[in-house]
Amino acid sequence: MQFALAEGWRPPARGALHAELTPDGRRIVLMAAGNDWDQSLIATHLRRLTALPSAVMVDSRETGAVTVPCTWANFVQLSNSFAGATGLAFVPRERLIAWAADEYARRVAEPPELEVSWPPWLAPRDYQVEAARMLAQAGKFFLLDEMGLGKTLTTILGIEQRRRMGIAVFPMVILVPSWEVGDAWHDEIVKWMPDWPEPVMHAGPDRNDGRDVRSFRRIPGSTGIPLITTYATARRDAATIDGPLARLRPATVVIDEASLIQNANAKQSQAAERIARHAVTVVELSGTFITRDAGGAFPGLKAADPGTWQSKERYVSRFCLTQPGEYDQEITGLNPATAAQFRACLLGQMIRRAKIDVLSELPPKTYTVLRPEIPPEWRAAYRQMKDDMLAALPGNDEELEVMDTLSQLTRLMQLASSAADVRYEEVQDQQTGLWVKKAVVTLRAPSWKAETLMGILAATSEPVAVFTASRQLARIVGEDYLAPAGLRYGYVAGIGGGITRGTRKQAVEDFQAGKLDAIVCTAGAGGLGITLTRAPAAVLLQRPFDLDKAVQPEDRIHRLGQMAPKVEIIDVVAKDTVDERVRELLRVKAGRLGEFVRDPRIVRELLGGKR
């Protein structure tokens, strides 16, 4: 931290960047002093800020001064920009020094005690109260606790504390990945905050063309309501700054499962930024905030603080290590030379706790890896696909061909799990307009992974939660194996084919009530927003490439409410297949997440430490 150096500043030997706060307190004015060489060097340093400086104009002429938004992170970057530049200095002036001193004191001060009240039959946990106090003090906050620690309640308590501090928190938008997660938010708000207006769900085709949004402030005597919406809806209703969700200007925005906005070019990331750009309170929740590399943090940073994090290229250049990649530079981690500066930018705004730190009553997790063999005829097809991007599938008239590496990995995951049929259909390429052949692969029995699952079920009388990456494989497990065996089961998978939002919710309720022997989930639909603590074991027939989707299923059973003496995670990994490669990639990604949140246990404990 360079603030103390600024207080004891002496006239520099050469050039200096002078800085002062504007009278309205919204921007920092910067003026370079020194010879031409000094000013050129200062300009170079300013081009490395993550904010984009704006020229100060008088009578349509540039004055030589520039401004940046007055944010703590911008002040930290400015203070550190000239630490290694011999003879140059950053010179904050009186108003800016006073503001920075107050802001630093606020960020490091002990947060006020929680003044929130809740129904007497309920009680939050101490660690939830601690994080709620921090959230209330920070306003823009990253709650990165491990899955299963009750981040929803922590967020609600923190927002209510801000309301009691006299800060407007309504209207409020809560951005969630699915209806099920939205229902969970609705129920927690109604249970813990009965004095709040009841939340409204704004999602799906029946959302009345935005009438829910137009009635956002409709409650007499109220300053607004909590509006819950999904990422899918946000992509449509905040597709531009004129979209109904983008025009709301809510006081509070909650971005649940913030790992879903890692791609800065994705429509849902841009929609989240548009919704949150004017909010005073922004809370981002995720147990896997980055799932690939530190570059994935940028959209979340920008959504919370658009005045600082304006350029991803500058963010990567200043704070990330990179190396040449196949198509573009690859981000390998935070830059050790600037990592402390990056963390100083987020002083008081981030917390991460693991379950082992705060939930001593949770049972331990044990890991088992089962490695079925692929039958010889399908092993030959798998090997051919691996070597040639082409395979003759047993019992099929046409060969399966792929044209790119990603498609090959997808096909290898399929062929590592189950038999398959292939057919081709003519589709029109959206870019070229040409008609091309597209392979349609349909998995079918036999599935050696499903057969392994049946062996697990035969050895236990306990209910089991089953997870796959593929909806087709989930169907095979249910229809071709569980049903013929007379086992009771339900699906939590993508909507369609008889699976609806209602049937998914009913399946979870029936499983928790002891009415099902197994529940079969896809990692995408079943990895979020549901509790399956009736099961002491989870069987993962496939792990997706995405870190969040790969690890979140474990936490559906290993969370508050689990009463078993131990929880078993069973991975079914086809021998000598891409499954092994997926596990290695997940370790690399987990290592980068662990570095970002400063918790090396994440990679050490991933998959139970098993190769």
Residue pairs with C-beta under 8 A, 6 or more apart in sequence:
1 76
1 79
1 104
1 344
2 76
2 79
2 80
2 83
2 90
3 79
3 100
3 101
3 104
5 79
6 79
6 90
6 91
6 92
6 97
6 100
7 97
9 89
9 91
12 87
12 88
12 89
12 91
13 87
14 34
14 35
14 38
14 87
14 88
15 32
15 33
15 34
15 35
15 37
15 38
15 39
15 41
15 42
15 87
15 88
15 89
16 32
16 33
16 34
16 88
16 89
16 90
16 91
17 30
17 31
17 32
17 33
17 42
17 45
17 46
17 78
17 81
17 82
17 88
17 89
17 90
17 91
18 30
18 31
18 32
18 33
18 91
18 93
19 28
19 29
19 30
19 31
19 78
19 90
19 91
19 92
19 93
19 96
20 28
20 29
20 92
20 93
20 94
20 95
20 96
21 27
21 28
21 29
21 70
21 93
21 95
21 96
21 99
22 28
22 29
22 67
22 70
25 70
25 99
26 69
26 70
27 67
27 68
27 69
27 70
28 67
28 68
28 69
28 70
28 74
28 75
28 78
28 96
29 56
29 65
29 66
29 67
30 46
30 53
30 65
30 66
30 67
30 68
30 78
31 64
31 65
32 38
32 39
32 42
32 43
32 64
33 39
34 42
34 88
38 87
38 88
41 85
41 88
42 82
42 88
45 81
45 82
45 85
45 88
46 53
46 66
46 81
47 314
48 81
48 314
48 317
48 318
49 68
49 74
49 77
49 78
49 81
49 314
49 318
50 73
50 77
50 308
50 309
50 310
50 311
50 314
50 315
50 318
51 68
51 69
51 71
51 74
51 77
51 307
51 308
51 309
51 310
51 311
52 68
52 310
52 311
52 314
53 66
53 67
53 68
54 66
54 67
54 68
55 62
55 63
55 65
55 66
56 62
56 63
56 64
56 65
56 66
56 67
57 63
68 74
68 78
68 307
69 307
69 308
70 99
70 307
71 305
71 307
71 308
72 100
72 103
72 104
72 107
72 345
72 347
73 305
73 308
73 309
73 345
73 346
74 307
74 308
75 92
75 96
75 100
75 103
76 341
76 344
76 345
76 347
77 308
77 318
77 341
77 345
78 90
78 92
79 90
79 92
80 338
80 341
80 344
81 90
82 88
82 89
82 90
92 100
104 347
106 137
106 348
107 138
107 347
107 348
107 349
108 347
108 348
109 137
111 133
111 134
111 136
111 137
112 133
112 136
112 137
112 161
112 165
113 133
114 129
114 132
114 133
114 136
114 157
114 161
115 161
115 164
116 132
116 157
116 160
116 161
116 164
118 124
118 157
118 192
118 193
119 191
119 192
119 194
122 191
122 192
124 132
124 150
124 153
124 154
124 157
125 150
125 358
126 358
127 149
127 353
127 357
127 358
128 149
128 150
128 153
128 154
128 157
129 157
131 143
131 145
131 154
131 158
131 351
131 353
132 154
132 155
132 157
132 158
132 161
133 158
133 161
134 141
134 158
134 348
134 351
135 141
135 143
135 154
135 155
135 158
135 159
135 161
135 162
135 283
136 158
136 159
136 161
136 162
136 165
137 348
138 348
138 349
139 162
139 167
139 280
139 281
139 282
140 281
140 282
140 304
140 305
140 349
141 158
141 282
141 283
141 284
141 304
141 349
141 350
141 351
142 258
142 284
142 289
142 300
142 304
142 346
142 349
142 350
142 351
143 151
143 154
143 155
143 283
143 284
143 285
143 286
143 351
144 285
144 286
144 287
144 289
144 350
144 351
144 352
144 597
145 151
145 154
145 287
145 351
145 352
145 353
145 354
146 287
146 352
146 353
146 354
146 355
146 555
147 287
147 288
147 551
147 552
147 555
147 559
148 287
148 355
148 555
148 558
148 559
148 560
149 353
149 355
149 358
149 359
149 559
149 560
150 560
151 285
151 287
152 184
152 185
152 188
152 256
152 285
153 188
153 192
155 254
155 283
155 285
156 188
156 189
156 192
156 193
157 192
158 283
159 169
159 172
159 252
159 254
159 281
159 283
160 169
160 193
160 196
162 169
162 252
162 281
163 169
163 170
167 280
167 281
168 223
168 251
168 280
169 251
169 252
169 281
170 197
170 222
170 223
170 224
170 225
170 226
170 250
170 251
170 252
171 216
171 217
171 223
171 224
171 225
171 226
171 227
171 248
171 250
171 251
171 252
172 224
172 225
172 226
172 227
172 250
172 251
172 252
172 253
172 254
173 226
173 227
173 228
173 229
173 245
173 248
173 250
173 252
173 253
173 254
173 275
173 276
174 182
174 185
174 199
174 226
174 227
174 228
174 229
174 253
174 254
174 256
175 229
175 230
175 231
175 234
175 253
175 254
175 255
175 256
175 272
175 275
176 182
176 185
176 228
176 229
176 230
176 231
176 256
176 257
176 529
177 230
177 231
177 256
177 257
177 260
177 528
177 529
178 230
178 525
178 528
178 529
179 201
179 203
179 204
179 230
179 501
180 501
180 504
180 505
180 508
180 528
180 529
180 530
181 256
181 257
181 528
181 529
182 201
182 203
182 228
182 229
182 230
183 201
183 505
183 529
184 529
185 199
185 228
185 256
186 198
186 199
186 201
186 228
189 196
189 198
189 199
189 226
190 198
190 199
196 226
197 219
197 222
197 224
197 225
197 226
198 225
199 225
199 226
199 227
199 228
200 212
200 225
200 226
200 227
200 228
201 228
201 229
202 212
202 213
202 227
202 228
202 229
202 233
202 237
202 245
203 228
203 229
203 230
203 232
203 233
204 230
204 233
207 233
210 237
210 244
212 227
213 227
213 237
213 244
213 245
213 248
214 244
216 224
216 225
216 227
216 248
217 223
217 224
217 225
218 225
219 225
223 251
224 250
224 251
227 248
227 250
229 237
229 245
231 260
231 268
231 271
231 272
232 268
233 245
234 245
234 268
234 271
234 272
234 275
235 267
235 268
235 271
236 243
237 243
237 244
237 245
237 246
237 271
238 244
238 245
238 246
238 271
238 272
238 274
238 275
239 246
239 267
239 271
240 246
240 274
241 247
241 274
243 271
243 274
245 271
245 274
245 275
246 271
246 274
246 275
248 275
249 278
249 279
250 275
250 278
250 279
251 279
251 280
251 281
252 279
252 280
252 281
252 282
252 283
253 272
253 275
253 276
253 279
253 281
253 282
253 283
253 303
254 282
254 283
254 284
254 285
255 261
255 272
255 276
255 282
255 283
255 284
255 285
255 300
255 303
256 285
257 285
257 286
257 528
257 548
258 284
258 285
258 286
258 289
258 300
259 286
259 288
259 289
259 290
259 291
259 296
259 548
260 268
260 548
261 268
261 269
261 272
261 273
261 299
261 300
261 303
262 269
262 290
262 291
262 292
262 296
262 297
262 299
262 300
263 269
263 296
263 299
264 270
264 298
264 299
264 302
264 312
269 299
269 303
272 299
272 303
273 299
273 302
273 303
273 306
276 282
276 303
276 304
277 303
277 306
282 303
282 304
284 300
284 303
284 304
286 300
286 548
287 548
287 552
287 555
288 547
288 548
288 551
288 552
288 593
289 296
289 297
289 300
289 593
289 596
289 597
290 296
290 297
290 592
290 593
290 596
291 546
291 547
291 548
291 589
291 593
292 547
292 589
292 592
293 320
293 330
293 331
293 332
293 333
293 589
293 592
294 319
294 320
294 331
294 333
294 334
294 592
294 595
294 596
295 312
295 315
295 316
295 320
295 331
297 596
298 309
298 312
298 315
298 316
301 308
301 309
301 315
302 309
302 310
302 312
304 349
308 345
309 315
316 322
316 329
316 331
318 335
318 338
319 334
319 335
319 338
319 339
319 341
319 342
320 331
320 332
320 333
320 334
320 335
321 331
321 332
321 333
321 334
321 335
321 336
322 329
322 330
322 331
322 332
323 329
323 330
323 332
324 330
332 592
333 592
333 595
334 342
334 595
334 596
350 597
352 597
352 598
352 599
354 599
354 601
355 362
355 558
355 559
356 362
356 601
359 560
362 558
362 559
362 560
362 562
363 558
363 562
363 564
363 565
363 566
363 567
364 566
364 567
365 554
365 558
365 566
365 567
365 568
365 569
365 608
366 566
366 567
366 568
366 569
366 608
367 568
367 569
367 570
367 571
367 607
367 608
367 609
367 610
368 568
368 569
368 570
368 571
369 570
369 571
369 573
369 610
370 452
370 456
370 570
370 571
370 572
370 573
371 572
371 573
371 574
371 575
372 448
372 449
372 451
372 452
372 572
372 574
372 575
373 379
373 448
373 574
373 575
374 382
374 415
374 416
374 448
374 574
374 575
374 577
375 446
375 448
377 394
378 394
378 415
378 419
381 391
381 392
381 393
381 394
381 400
381 415
382 391
382 412
382 415
382 416
382 577
384 390
384 391
384 392
385 391
385 400
385 402
385 408
385 411
385 412
385 415
386 408
386 412
386 578
389 401
389 402
389 403
389 408
390 399
390 400
390 401
390 402
391 399
391 400
391 411
391 415
392 399
392 400
393 399
393 400
393 419
393 420
393 421
393 422
394 419
395 419
395 421
396 421
396 422
398 422
398 423
398 424
399 422
400 411
400 420
400 422
400 439
400 441
401 439
402 408
402 411
402 439
409 545
409 578
411 441
412 577
412 578
413 469
413 470
413 542
413 578
413 579
413 582
414 420
414 441
414 443
414 470
414 472
416 574
416 577
416 578
416 579
417 443
417 447
417 448
417 449
417 468
417 470
417 473
417 541
417 542
417 574
418 443
418 444
418 445
418 446
418 447
418 448
418 449
418 450
418 472
418 473
418 476
419 443
419 444
419 445
419 446
419 447
420 441
420 442
420 443
420 444
421 441
421 442
421 444
422 439
422 440
422 441
422 442
423 439
423 440
423 442
424 437
424 438
424 439
424 440
425 437
425 438
425 440
426 435
426 436
426 437
426 438
427 435
427 436
427 437
427 438
428 434
428 435
428 436
429 435
429 436
442 472
443 470
443 472
443 473
443 476
444 476
444 480
445 476
445 480
445 481
447 473
447 476
447 477
447 480
447 481
448 574
449 473
449 541
449 542
449 572
449 574
450 473
450 476
450 477
450 480
450 481
450 541
451 481
452 572
453 464
453 466
453 477
453 481
453 539
453 541
453 572
454 481
454 485
456 464
456 537
456 539
456 570
457 464
457 485
457 487
457 517
457 518
460 537
462 535
462 536
462 537
462 564
463 511
463 514
463 516
463 517
463 518
463 519
463 534
463 535
464 517
464 518
464 519
464 535
464 537
464 538
464 539
465 511
465 518
465 519
465 521
465 526
465 532
465 535
465 537
465 538
465 539
465 553
465 556
465 557
466 474
466 477
466 518
466 519
466 520
466 521
466 538
466 539
466 541
467 521
467 522
467 523
467 526
467 527
467 538
467 539
467 540
467 541
467 542
467 553
468 474
468 477
468 520
468 521
468 522
468 523
468 540
468 541
468 542
469 522
469 523
469 542
469 543
469 544
469 549
470 522
470 542
471 493
471 494
471 522
473 541
473 542
474 491
474 493
474 520
474 521
474 522
475 493
475 497
477 520
477 541
478 489
478 491
478 520
482 489
482 517
482 518
482 520
483 489
487 517
487 518
488 515
488 516
488 517
488 518
489 516
489 517
489 518
489 519
489 520
490 503
490 506
490 507
490 508
490 510
490 511
490 516
490 519
490 520
491 499
491 503
491 504
491 507
491 519
491 520
491 521
492 504
492 507
492 508
492 519
492 520
492 521
492 522
492 525
492 526
492 530
493 499
493 504
493 520
493 521
493 522
493 525
493 526
494 522
494 524
494 525
495 501
495 504
504 525
507 516
507 519
508 519
508 530
508 531
508 532
510 516
511 519
511 532
511 534
511 535
512 531
512 532
512 533
512 534
513 534
514 534
519 526
519 532
519 535
521 527
521 530
521 553
521 556
523 542
523 543
523 544
523 549
523 550
523 552
523 553
524 544
524 549
526 532
526 553
526 556
527 548
527 549
527 552
527 553
527 556
528 552
530 556
531 556
531 559
531 561
532 538
532 556
532 557
533 557
533 559
533 560
533 561
533 562
533 563
535 557
536 557
536 562
536 564
536 566
536 567
536 568
537 557
537 567
537 568
537 569
537 570
538 553
538 554
538 556
538 557
538 567
538 568
538 569
538 570
539 570
539 572
540 553
540 554
540 569
540 570
540 571
540 572
541 572
542 572
542 579
543 550
543 571
543 579
543 582
543 583
543 586
544 550
544 582
545 582
545 585
545 586
547 586
547 589
547 590
547 593
550 582
550 586
551 586
551 590
551 606
554 569
557 567
558 567
558 569
569 608
571 607
571 610
573 579
573 580
573 583
583 607
583 611
586 606
586 607
587 603
587 606
587 607
590 602
590 603
590 606
591 602
591 603
593 602
593 603
594 600
594 601
594 602
594 603
